Amino acid sequence: MRNIKGEKMNKKICFNYNKKNICIDARVCEGLGMARGLMFRRREKAASLLFEFSKPTLMKIHSMFVFFNFVAVWLNEKNEVVDLKIVRPWKLSLSSEKPFSKFLEIPINYKNFVLIESLVGK
């Protein structure tokens, strides 16, 4: 079931990073939701977003009109971390150097504190 923002219901996605198994509930984005991402959202109300692609890609992202930091996690088809970066607002272009099939945008906010700490530390 989709809402008007081009997002589906939450999906649990798990991956290993730094010898830790990390699971996160993220909203699946498609269509216009893929174009919007975290743009124009409030930090504390923003949900983690999952973008899934039908084949591996090297698509670039930006953080224009995103007014807070977030963690970007690029995953391959086996849910292995290909790249991970802290993204600051107003960056024109960011990408992974390796092809990826899934991409997570995780807002750095209070409700994601424990998750962010396990990904990037304090």
Number of C-alpha atoms within 10 A of each C-alpha: 6 11 9 8 14 18 21 18 12 16 13 11 13 13 15 13 14 10 7 10 10 14 12 18 15 20 21 21 22 19 10 12 20 17 12 16 26 24 17 13 16 14 18 13 11 18 21 21 25 27 19 17 13 8 11 15 14 13 13 10 15 17 20 15 14 22 16 20 17 23 19 21 21 26 23 18 15 10 16 16 18 17 17 18 15 16 20 15 15 14 13 10 11 14 17 20 10 13 18 26 20 23 22 23 22 24 28 21 18 12 14 15 14 12 16 19 11 14 19 13 9 8
